[in-house]
Amino acid sequence: MADPETPIPPVATDESEDDRRAFRGEAYWARPLPAFGDPRPRILLVGLAPAAHGGNRTGRMFTGDASGDFLFRALHAVGLANQPESRRAGDGLALSEVLITAAVRCAPPDNRPLPEEFAFCREYLDRERDALPGARVMVALGSLAFDASLGSLARSGIPLPRPKPRFAHGAEFEIGGYRLFATYHPSQQNTFTGKLTQDMLQAVLARAKRSAAPEDSGVSAPAYVPAEKLLRGPGRPRSSRSRAPRPPSR
């Protein structure tokens, strides 16, 4: 989506042998990552940055690491992805209605982007959003992606509500014709500790999908279902066909 004349941010990753041992012998992408998903999306899903041994290795957003496994399992469950796993580019994964992008395009050391990295990459997010007039729903994965999403809207001239929206899992805001949803990031720190569960993430994605549906479509997003009901066997999730509960009024 970015203009080819736009400067490419430097790749800032920790390339120690210890960190790369699990994927020794593999060729790393090790370049800025483009957005991935439906070219005519209704939902823009904004992450933080590529993982050093996930997207930075495979060349595709949220692909090849535990965070991606968790995210795509949830996207599949609510009908936004055709399969629940994302292992590598070319594995048959396709998204419907969703484009996945990120606030920072290169893998930062220790998964902690510096302020200058956010500033360097913000034009990519701005141009993607401007080029996708049909994507009026945004889902921010984590507080930093939430702030980046607010910043992108503000830079386009959209006045932000006062007081400024604050990040909270499950929060939802109407901002200048956009609807912004917030969820915890599917990092292992959040998923392994239970701070973010499949039920929680699916609930937000189901609400976002229903919000993005055309008013006259009659389409309702599939509801999330308890995680234990997603499995037919180990690691084999299935999607739900039931209807999503109506979100509370705000």
C-alpha positions, 0 to 999 in steps of 0.5 A, spaced: 500 500 500 505 504 501 508 509 495 514 505 493 518 512 493 517 512 501 523 511 505 524 504 507 525 504 515 531 500 517 530 493 520 532 493 527 532 486 530 536 482 534 540 477 530 543 473 535 544 465 534 541 464 541 534 467 538 535 464 531 537 457 533 529 454 533 529 456 525 537 455 524 537 454 516 531 458 514 532 464 510 529 470 514 524 475 510 528 481 514 525 487 511 519 491 512 512 487 512 506 490 507 499 489 510 496 482 508 488 480 507 482 482 503 484 488 498 477 491 499 476 490 506 471 493 511 475 492 517 482 494 518 486 490 524 492 494 527 497 490 530 504 493 533 510 490 529 512 484 526 515 479 531 522 477 530 521 470 528 514 470 526 513 475 520 520 478 520 522 470 518 516 468 514 514 475 510 507 475 512 503 479 518 502 474 524 505 468 521 509 463 524 509 465 531 504 463 537 501 470 537 499 469 530 496 462 531 492 465 537 489 471 532 488 466 526 484 461 530 479 467 533 479 470 526 477 463 523 472 462 529 468 468 527 468 467 519 473 472 517 479 467 515 478 461 511 483 457 516 485 457 523 493 457 522 498 461 519 504 458 518 508 461 512 506 465 506 503 461 501 499 456 506 492 457 503 490 462 508 485 467 505 482 473 509 475 476 508 473 483 510 479 484 514 486 487 512 491 486 517 497 492 518 501 494 523 503 501 527 511 499 526 513 495 519 520 492 522 521 487 528 524 492 533 529 489 538 525 486 544 519 487 541 519 494 544 518 499 538 522 506 539 518 513 538 522 514 532 520 507 529 512 509 530 514 516 527 518 513 521 512 508 520 506 512 521 505 514 514 504 507 511 498 506 516 495 513 514 496 511 506 493 505 507 487 507 511 486 513 506 486 508 500 481 504 503 474 508 504 470 502 505 474 500 511 470 504 516 471 499 522 478 499 526 480 493 531 487 495 535 491 490 538 493 493 544 494 499 547 500 502 543 496 500 536 490 503 539 494 510 540 497 509 533 490 508 530 487 514 534 494 518 531 492 516 524 485 518 525 487 525 528 492 526 522 487 525 517 483 531 520 478 527 524 477 531 531 478 526 536 473 526 542 474 529 548 476 527 553 481 523 549 479 515 548 482 511 553 484 504 551 480 498 555 479 491 552 472 491 549 472 498 548 468 501 542 468 508 540 465 512 534 470 517 531 468 521 525 465 516 521 469 510 524 468 505 529 474 503 533 474 497 537 480 495 542 482 488 544 488 486 548 494 484 544 494 476 542 502 476 545 504 470 549 504 474 555 497 475 555 494 469 552 499 464 557 497 468 563 489 468 561 489 476 560 486 474 553 482 468 552 479 466 545 472 467 548 474 475 549 478 476 542 472 472 538 467 477 542 471 483 540 472 480 532 464 478 532 462 485 534 467 488 529 464 484 523 457 485 525 459 493 525 462 493 518 456 489 515 452 493 510 446 495 514 441 492 508 445 486 508 441 482 513 448 479 515 450 477 522 457 476 525 457 469 527 458 469 535 464 466 539 463 460 542 467 457 548 474 455 547 473 448 549 467 447 544 472 450 538 476 443 538 474 437 534 481 434 536 487 437 538 489 443 535 483 443 530 478 449 531 472 449 528 467 456 526 461 457 530 455 459 526 450 462 531 449 469 531 453 474 535 449 477 541 447 485 540 453 489 543 451 494 549 449 501 547 454 506 549 
